[in-house]
Amino acid sequence: MSLREKIGASGTGELRPGTRQRAQLRVRVADIAWTATCVVLALWAVWSSVGVARGATAWAYCAVAWVLLAVALWMRVNAVRHRTRI
């Protein structure tokens, strides 16, 4: 069995431009990137909030972290809504 037959047998198909698999790959990579961004921002927001509670961190860092997290989550939700309409 050749490599091409093995790939076709697994159901992934080829990743040529314009194929459904290529579009799914792009969406999957975008999901991973948004998830990673939200996780990092959430960790930063919680860490800075703990720092503010201890008195070791400036309030500005905490506020910026929470605002950026809110914006990232809002954009993530809008991207998912937009993707389901298409």
C-alpha positions as MATLAB code, in Angstrom:
seq = 'MSLREKIGASGTGELRPGTRQRAQLRVRVADIAWTATCVVLALWAVWSSVGVARGATAWAYCAVAWVLLAVALWMRVNAVRHRTRI';
ca = [
       0.000    0.000    0.000;
       1.446    3.351   -0.985;
       1.595    6.395    1.268;
      -1.171    8.098   -0.707;
      -3.483    5.112   -0.182;
      -2.714    5.096    3.533;
      -3.578    8.799    3.809;
      -6.827    8.304    1.889;
      -7.697    5.307    4.044;
      -7.366    7.322    7.247;
      -9.945    9.851    6.051;
      -7.773   12.932    6.283;
      -7.371   13.453    2.546;
      -5.043   15.929    0.947;
      -4.497   19.433    2.233;
      -4.603   21.234   -1.085;
      -5.842   24.820   -1.153;
      -9.616   24.995   -1.446;
     -10.329   21.585    0.064;
     -12.563   21.041    3.054;
      -9.679   19.586    5.050;
      -7.646   22.754    4.480;
     -10.512   24.908    5.786;
     -10.946   22.628    8.797;
      -7.221   22.812    9.517;
      -7.318   26.604    9.414;
     -10.279   26.664   11.821;
      -8.595   24.172   14.150;
      -5.362   26.169   14.272;
      -7.358   29.342   14.956;
      -9.201   27.567   17.806;
      -5.922   26.453   19.344;
      -4.461   29.960   19.053;
      -7.519   31.624   20.627;
      -7.612   29.065   23.421;
      -3.919   29.570   24.174;
      -4.339   33.349   24.160;
      -7.299   33.205   26.537;
      -5.501   30.821   28.890;
      -2.395   33.014   29.035;
      -4.473   36.149   29.616;
      -6.542   34.400   32.292;
      -3.408   33.270   34.097;
      -1.983   36.784   33.890;
      -5.234   38.297   35.183;
      -5.461   35.917   38.126;
      -1.753   36.292   38.927;
      -1.980   40.079   38.879;
      -5.146   39.994   41.008;
      -3.342   37.886   43.595;
      -0.483   40.374   43.449;
      -2.864   43.276   44.027;
      -4.417   41.439   46.970;
      -0.951   41.006   48.458;
      -0.035   44.592   47.671;
       2.900   43.660   45.462;
       1.556   44.544   41.997;
       0.273   47.761   40.487;
      -3.456   48.106   39.829;
      -2.804   49.067   36.212;
      -1.403   45.631   35.345;
      -4.429   43.956   36.883;
      -6.880   46.198   35.028;
      -5.098   45.748   31.699;
      -5.033   41.965   32.130;
      -8.767   41.763   32.811;
      -9.632   44.128   29.950;
      -7.491   42.162   27.502;
      -9.042   38.906   28.703;
     -12.540   40.315   28.218;
     -11.698   41.528   24.712;
     -10.113   38.198   23.756;
     -13.096   36.232   25.044;
     -15.523   38.556   23.240;
     -13.604   38.151   19.979;
     -13.462   34.370   20.479;
     -17.236   34.146   20.968;
     -17.868   36.328   17.926;
     -15.522   34.198   15.807;
     -17.393   31.038   16.804;
     -20.775   32.650   16.067;
     -19.569   33.908   12.700;
     -18.120   30.528   11.774;
     -21.410   28.719   12.485;
     -23.323   31.082   10.172;
     -21.112   30.306    7.206;
];
